[in-house]
Amino acid sequence: MHTGSFASLSAVLAHYNEIPGARPGVDERLLPAGRPQRLLISPDEEAALIAFLKTLTGRAIFTDERWSDPFTR
C-alpha cells in the first residue's frame, strides 16, 4: 500500500482478507496461533468502511488553526 501496489481501497481490503499462511515476510501479528488473521467482512461492511475512509481526506489539517493544538477545544 505504501508503495502504491494496490490500485484501490477495495484491493487493500481484499489483500487483508486473503492473508497467506506460512509465507516469508508476513508479519507474525497477522498470524495468531500460526493461522492467518482475515478481516471476514461482508460486502456491505466493506462498502461502509471504504465510504468512511474516503471521508478522511483533505489538507486543512496542515493549515487550519483549529487542528494546531490538540489540547484546545
SERO-456330 format. One record per residue (C-alpha): residue number from 0; residue in one letter; x, y, z. Coordinates in steps of 0.001 Angstrom, whole numbers, plus 500000, padded with zeros to 6 digits. Layout:
// SERO-456330
pos/code/c1/c2/c3
NUM/A/X/Y/Z
...
END
This chain:
// SERO-456330
pos/code/c1/c2/c3
0/M/500000/500000/500000
1/H/502701/502490/500906
2/T/504393/501548/497632
3/G/501269/502101/495543
4/S/500966/498385/494825
5/F/497176/498427/495248
6/A/495002/500452/492897
7/S/492001/500833/495232
8/L/490837/500595/498814
9/S/488842/497546/497788
10/A/492078/495867/496682
11/V/493688/496698/500040
12/L/490777/495137/501917
13/A/490882/492081/499656
14/H/494580/491727/500481
15/Y/493896/491771/504219
16/N/491042/489326/503760
17/E/493353/486873/501993
18/I/496445/486977/504213
19/P/498530/483984/503144
20/G/499632/481420/505685
21/A/503267/480459/506050
22/R/504841/482922/503667
23/P/508156/484721/504155
24/G/507699/488341/505121
25/V/504207/488055/506614
26/D/504178/489901/509933
27/E/503713/487448/512802
28/R/500954/489669/514225
29/L/498843/488674/511216
30/L/499285/485009/512101
31/P/497822/484485/515597
32/A/498308/480856/516648
33/G/500068/480345/513308
34/R/496889/480861/511298
35/P/496204/483813/509003
36/Q/494039/486539/510533
37/R/491480/487651/507973
38/L/489002/490520/508028
39/L/485940/488399/507254
40/I/483801/491443/506480
41/S/480654/491378/504391
42/P/480310/493334/501139
43/D/478105/495849/502995
44/E/480717/496262/505733
45/E/483421/496720/503095
46/A/481368/499405/501339
47/A/480741/501192/504659
48/L/484442/501045/505587
49/I/485506/502403/502206
50/A/482921/505200/502460
51/F/484293/506114/505897
52/L/487919/506017/504755
53/K/487093/508328/501858
54/T/485931/510956/504351
55/L/489466/511114/505775
56/T/490833/513377/503084
57/G/491884/516962/502734
58/R/494764/519220/503597
59/A/493068/521555/506076
60/I/494686/519651/508924
61/F/498007/521193/507866
62/T/496785/524787/507627
63/D/493583/525179/509679
64/E/494373/526660/513093
65/R/491595/524543/514655
66/W/493839/521476/514269
67/S/497054/523093/515519
68/D/496661/522334/519232
69/P/495094/519019/520307
70/F/494579/520350/523840
71/T/492195/523183/522932
72/R/488530/522833/522137
END
